[in-house]
Amino acid sequence: PIVSKVAADAHARALLLFPTKALAHDQLRAMQAAADASCAHMLCATLDGDTPRVDRPTVAARAHAILTNPDMLHASVLRAHSEWAALLSHVTIVVIDEAHVYTGAFGSHVAMVIRRLRRLLALYGARDVRFVCCSATVANAQAHMSALTGLAAADI
C-alpha cells in the first residue's frame, strides 16, 4: 500500500518502525527495490543513530518511506517535531513491524511514543493515517494493536 499511495500522491509519506536498526536496514533494500520497480520517484531511507545529523533534514524533506525505530522516532522526530512538520503533515501510513516484541515496560514506552506520534500527526494535519502492525506470533492481534496504538478495537 505504501508504493501505491506514493504513486498516487507524490507528497504521501510513510513511517516504518522496526525494533532494531539492523532490521530496518535489511528491509530498506527490499523496500527500495519494490519502489524502483513500481514508482520511480519514490525514495526510501533509514533514520537511526548512524544517520548523520546533516543528512536528517534531507531525509525529512525527500524520503517517502522512512524506516526507523521507536527510540529514534521519540528522540529525534517527536522531540523536535516542528523541524519535521512537513513530513508529519503528509504521513498516510505507519507500519509497526515485529509488533509482538512491544510488551512489558518496553511495550508501554512504545505505546506512549505511538500516542504522541498520533497527537502530532493530528496537530500537523495528517488525516486518515492508517496504522498497520505486523507480527507472525502475536496471540490476540486486535487487542495487542489496540493497546499499542491507542486506537479503539472497533477501528482496527
Phi and psi in degrees as GROMACS dihedral restraints (atoms count N, CA, C in turn):
[ dihedral_restraints ]
;  ai    aj    ak    al  type     phi  dphi    fc
    3     4     5     6     1   -68.3    20    10
    4     5     6     7     1   -47.9    20    10
    6     7     8     9     1   -62.3    20    10
    7     8     9    10     1   -41.5    20    10
    9    10    11    12     1   -61.9    20    10
   10    11    12    13     1   -42.0    20    10
   12    13    14    15     1   -64.4    20    10
   13    14    15    16     1   -43.6    20    10
   15    16    17    18     1   -68.7    20    10
   16    17    18    19     1   -36.6    20    10
   18    19    20    21     1   -62.4    20    10
   19    20    21    22     1   -36.2    20    10
   21    22    23    24     1   -82.0    20    10
   22    23    24    25     1   -27.7    20    10
   24    25    26    27     1  -144.2    20    10
   25    26    27    28     1   106.5    20    10
   27    28    29    30     1   -64.1    20    10
   28    29    30    31     1   -14.7    20    10
   30    31    32    33     1   -88.4    20    10
   31    32    33    34     1   -13.4    20    10
   33    34    35    36     1   -62.5    20    10
   34    35    36    37     1   141.0    20    10
   36    37    38    39     1  -130.7    20    10
   37    38    39    40     1   153.2    20    10
   39    40    41    42     1  -133.0    20    10
   40    41    42    43     1   142.3    20    10
   42    43    44    45     1  -111.5    20    10
   43    44    45    46     1   127.6    20    10
   45    46    47    48     1  -118.9    20    10
   46    47    48    49     1   118.8    20    10
   48    49    50    51     1  -103.2    20    10
   49    50    51    52     1   127.9    20    10
   51    52    53    54     1  -122.9    20    10
   52    53    54    55     1   148.7    20    10
   54    55    56    57     1   -69.2    20    10
   55    56    57    58     1   -21.2    20    10
   57    58    59    60     1  -136.4    20    10
   58    59    60    61     1   152.1    20    10
   60    61    62    63     1   -70.3    20    10
   61    62    63    64     1   -28.0    20    10
   63    64    65    66     1   -62.0    20    10
   64    65    66    67     1   -43.0    20    10
   66    67    68    69     1   -65.9    20    10
   67    68    69    70     1   -39.9    20    10
   69    70    71    72     1   -61.4    20    10
   70    71    72    73     1   -44.3    20    10
   72    73    74    75     1   -65.5    20    10
   73    74    75    76     1   -37.8    20    10
   75    76    77    78     1   -62.6    20    10
   76    77    78    79     1   -43.9    20    10
   78    79    80    81     1   -73.1    20    10
   79    80    81    82     1   -25.1    20    10
   81    82    83    84     1   -56.9    20    10
   82    83    84    85     1   -44.6    20    10
   84    85    86    87     1   -60.7    20    10
   85    86    87    88     1   -45.3    20    10
   87    88    89    90     1   -67.7    20    10
   88    89    90    91     1   -40.3    20    10
   90    91    92    93     1   -64.9    20    10
   91    92    93    94     1   -44.4    20    10
   93    94    95    96     1   -67.6    20    10
   94    95    96    97     1   -35.8    20    10
   96    97    98    99     1   -63.0    20    10
   97    98    99   100     1   -42.6    20    10
   99   100   101   102     1   -64.4    20    10
  100   101   102   103     1   -40.9    20    10
  102   103   104   105     1   -65.1    20    10
  103   104   105   106     1   -44.6    20    10
  105   106   107   108     1   -59.9    20    10
  106   107   108   109     1   -34.4    20    10
  108   109   110   111     1   -75.8    20    10
  109   110   111   112     1   -24.8    20    10
  111   112   113   114     1  -122.2    20    10
  112   113   114   115     1   -21.2    20    10
  114   115   116   117     1  -150.9    20    10
  115   116   117   118     1    88.6    20    10
  117   118   119   120     1   -57.7    20    10
  118   119   120   121     1   -29.0    20    10
  120   121   122   123     1   -87.1    20    10
  121   122   123   124     1    -2.2    20    10
  123   124   125   126     1   -78.9    20    10
  124   125   126   127     1   131.7    20    10
  126   127   128   129     1  -117.0    20    10
  127   128   129   130     1   130.2    20    10
  129   130   131   132     1  -112.1    20    10
  130   131   132   133     1   143.7    20    10
  132   133   134   135     1  -151.2    20    10
  133   134   135   136     1   152.8    20    10
  135   136   137   138     1   -95.5    20    10
  136   137   138   139     1   151.8    20    10
  138   139   140   141     1  -132.8    20    10
  139   140   141   142     1   108.2    20    10
  141   142   143   144     1  -149.4    20    10
  142   143   144   145     1  -173.2    20    10
  144   145   146   147     1   -61.7    20    10
  145   146   147   148     1   -20.1    20    10
  147   148   149   150     1   -88.0    20    10
  148   149   150   151     1    -7.8    20    10
  150   151   152   153     1   -75.0    20    10
  151   152   153   154     1   117.5    20    10
  153   154   155   156     1   -57.2    20    10
  154   155   156   157     1   140.8    20    10
  156   157   158   159     1   -55.4    20    10
  157   158   159   160     1   -35.4    20    10
  159   160   161   162     1   -68.5    20    10
  160   161   162   163     1   -22.0    20    10
  162   163   164   165     1   -88.9    20    10
  163   164   165   166     1   -16.8    20    10
  165   166   167   168     1   -62.1    20    10
  166   167   168   169     1   -41.1    20    10
  168   169   170   171     1   -61.6    20    10
  169   170   171   172     1   -33.6    20    10
  171   172   173   174     1   -67.5    20    10
  172   173   174   175     1   -41.1    20    10
  174   175   176   177     1   -60.2    20    10
  175   176   177   178     1   -46.4    20    10
  177   178   179   180     1   -61.7    20    10
  178   179   180   181     1   -39.0    20    10
  180   181   182   183     1   -82.2    20    10
  181   182   183   184     1   -32.9    20    10
  183   184   185   186     1  -111.4    20    10
  184   185   186   187     1   -29.4    20    10
  186   187   188   189     1   -74.7    20    10
  187   188   189   190     1   134.4    20    10
  189   190   191   192     1   -87.2    20    10
  190   191   192   193     1   -32.2    20    10
  192   193   194   195     1  -126.2    20    10
  193   194   195   196     1   119.2    20    10
  195   196   197   198     1  -111.1    20    10
  196   197   198   199     1   119.3    20    10
  198   199   200   201     1   -99.3    20    10
  199   200   201   202     1   119.7    20    10
  201   202   203   204     1  -146.9    20    10
  202   203   204   205     1  -167.0    20    10
  204   205   206   207     1  -130.6    20    10
  205   206   207   208     1   161.9    20    10
  207   208   209   210     1   -58.3    20    10
  208   209   210   211     1   -35.9    20    10
  210   211   212   213     1   -67.8    20    10
  211   212   213   214     1   -40.2    20    10
  213   214   215   216     1   -68.8    20    10
  214   215   216   217     1   -38.6    20    10
  216   217   218   219     1   -57.6    20    10
  217   218   219   220     1   -46.4    20    10
  219   220   221   222     1   -66.0    20    10
  220   221   222   223     1   -49.3    20    10
  222   223   224   225     1   -77.2    20    10
  223   224   225   226     1   -29.7    20    10
  225   226   227   228     1  -110.8    20    10
  226   227   228   229     1   -53.5    20    10
  228   229   230   231     1   -75.4    20    10
  229   230   231   232     1   -54.1    20    10
  231   232   233   234     1   -72.3    20    10
  232   233   234   235     1   -33.7    20    10
  234   235   236   237     1   -63.6    20    10
  235   236   237   238     1   -40.4    20    10
  237   238   239   240     1  -114.9    20    10
  238   239   240   241     1    48.2    20    10
  240   241   242   243     1   -57.8    20    10
  241   242   243   244     1   -30.1    20    10
  243   244   245   246     1   -64.5    20    10
  244   245   246   247     1   -29.2    20    10
  246   247   248   249     1   -73.0    20    10
  247   248   249   250     1   -18.4    20    10
  249   250   251   252     1  -111.0    20    10
  250   251   252   253     1    13.9    20    10
  252   253   254   255     1   -57.0    20    10
  253   254   255   256     1   -43.5    20    10
  255   256   257   258     1   -61.7    20    10
  256   257   258   259     1   -40.9    20    10
  258   259   260   261     1   -65.6    20    10
  259   260   261   262     1   -51.5    20    10
  261   262   263   264     1   -60.7    20    10
  262   263   264   265     1   -30.9    20    10
  264   265   266   267     1   -72.1    20    10
  265   266   267   268     1   -16.3    20    10
  267   268   269   270     1  -113.5    20    10
  268   269   270   271     1     6.5    20    10
  270   271   272   273     1   -67.0    20    10
  271   272   273   274     1   128.5    20    10
  273   274   275   276     1  -114.2    20    10
  274   275   276   277     1   -18.8    20    10
  276   277   278   279     1  -148.5    20    10
  277   278   279   280     1   139.6    20    10
  279   280   281   282     1  -124.2    20    10
  280   281   282   283     1   122.1    20    10
  282   283   284   285     1  -107.9    20    10
  283   284   285   286     1   129.0    20    10
  285   286   287   288     1  -113.2    20    10
  286   287   288   289     1   101.8    20    10
  288   289   290   291     1   -86.2    20    10
  289   290   291   292     1   153.9    20    10
  291   292   293   294     1    54.2    20    10
  292   293   294   295     1    44.8    20    10
  294   295   296   297     1   -58.2    20    10
  295   296   297   298     1   -24.2    20    10
  297   298   299   300     1   -66.1    20    10
  298   299   300   301     1   -18.7    20    10
  300   301   302   303     1   -78.5    20    10
  301   302   303   304     1   -13.3    20    10
  303   304   305   306     1   -90.6    20    10
  304   305   306   307     1    76.8    20    10
  306   307   308   309     1  -131.0    20    10
  307   308   309   310     1   172.0    20    10
  309   310   311   312     1    62.4    20    10
  310   311   312   313     1  -149.8    20    10
  312   313   314   315     1   -61.9    20    10
  313   314   315   316     1   -42.8    20    10
  315   316   317   318     1   -63.1    20    10
  316   317   318   319     1   -42.7    20    10
  318   319   320   321     1   -61.8    20    10
  319   320   321   322     1   -39.2    20    10
  321   322   323   324     1   -63.3    20    10
  322   323   324   325     1   -42.3    20    10
  324   325   326   327     1   -61.3    20    10
  325   326   327   328     1   -48.5    20    10
  327   328   329   330     1   -63.0    20    10
  328   329   330   331     1   -39.0    20    10
  330   331   332   333     1   -59.9    20    10
  331   332   333   334     1   -39.5    20    10
  333   334   335   336     1   -69.7    20    10
  334   335   336   337     1   -36.5    20    10
  336   337   338   339     1   -63.5    20    10
  337   338   339   340     1   -42.4    20    10
  339   340   341   342     1   -65.3    20    10
  340   341   342   343     1   -40.6    20    10
  342   343   344   345     1   -62.8    20    10
  343   344   345   346     1   -41.8    20    10
  345   346   347   348     1   -65.0    20    10
  346   347   348   349     1   -41.7    20    10
  348   349   350   351     1   -57.5    20    10
  349   350   351   352     1   -45.6    20    10
  351   352   353   354     1   -60.1    20    10
  352   353   354   355     1   -41.8    20    10
  354   355   356   357     1   -63.4    20    10
  355   356   357   358     1   -42.2    20    10
  357   358   359   360     1   -71.6    20    10
  358   359   360   361     1   -35.2    20    10
  360   361   362   363     1   -60.0    20    10
  361   362   363   364     1   -43.5    20    10
  363   364   365   366     1   -65.3    20    10
  364   365   366   367     1   -42.1    20    10
  366   367   368   369     1   -58.2    20    10
  367   368   369   370     1   -41.2    20    10
  369   370   371   372     1   -91.0    20    10
  370   371   372   373     1     6.5    20    10
  372   373   374   375     1    91.6    20    10
  373   374   375   376     1     8.8    20    10
  375   376   377   378     1   -66.8    20    10
  376   377   378   379     1   131.4    20    10
  378   379   380   381     1  -123.1    20    10
  379   380   381   382     1   148.5    20    10
  381   382   383   384     1    53.9    20    10
  382   383   384   385     1    44.3    20    10
  384   385   386   387     1   -74.5    20    10
  385   386   387   388     1   128.7    20    10
  387   388   389   390     1   -94.4    20    10
  388   389   390   391     1   129.5    20    10
  390   391   392   393     1  -104.5    20    10
  391   392   393   394     1   127.8    20    10
  393   394   395   396     1  -124.6    20    10
  394   395   396   397     1   124.7    20    10
  396   397   398   399     1  -106.9    20    10
  397   398   399   400     1   137.3    20    10
  399   400   401   402     1  -119.3    20    10
  400   401   402   403     1   132.4    20    10
  402   403   404   405     1  -165.7    20    10
  403   404   405   406     1   141.9    20    10
  405   406   407   408     1   -96.8    20    10
  406   407   408   409     1    -8.6    20    10
  408   409   410   411     1  -131.2    20    10
  409   410   411   412     1    12.1    20    10
  411   412   413   414     1   -79.2    20    10
  412   413   414   415     1   136.1    20    10
  414   415   416   417     1   -73.3    20    10
  415   416   417   418     1   -54.4    20    10
  417   418   419   420     1  -117.9    20    10
  418   419   420   421     1    86.6    20    10
  420   421   422   423     1   -58.1    20    10
  421   422   423   424     1   -45.7    20    10
  423   424   425   426     1   -64.0    20    10
  424   425   426   427     1   -46.0    20    10
  426   427   428   429     1   -66.4    20    10
  427   428   429   430     1   -40.5    20    10
  429   430   431   432     1   -65.1    20    10
  430   431   432   433     1   -45.3    20    10
  432   433   434   435     1   -64.2    20    10
  433   434   435   436     1   -39.3    20    10
  435   436   437   438     1   -61.5    20    10
  436   437   438   439     1   -45.1    20    10
  438   439   440   441     1   -65.9    20    10
  439   440   441   442     1   -37.2    20    10
  441   442   443   444     1   -73.3    20    10
  442   443   444   445     1   -40.6    20    10
  444   445   446   447     1   -97.2    20    10
  445   446   447   448     1   -19.7    20    10
  447   448   449   450     1    80.6    20    10
  448   449   450   451     1     5.0    20    10
  450   451   452   453     1   -82.2    20    10
  451   452   453   454     1   145.1    20    10
  453   454   455   456     1   -64.1    20    10
  454   455   456   457     1   142.1    20    10
  456   457   458   459     1   -56.3    20    10
  457   458   459   460     1   -33.3    20    10
  459   460   461   462     1   -66.2    20    10
  460   461   462   463     1   -22.3    20    10
  462   463   464   465     1   -92.3    20    10
  463   464   465   466     1     1.2    20    10
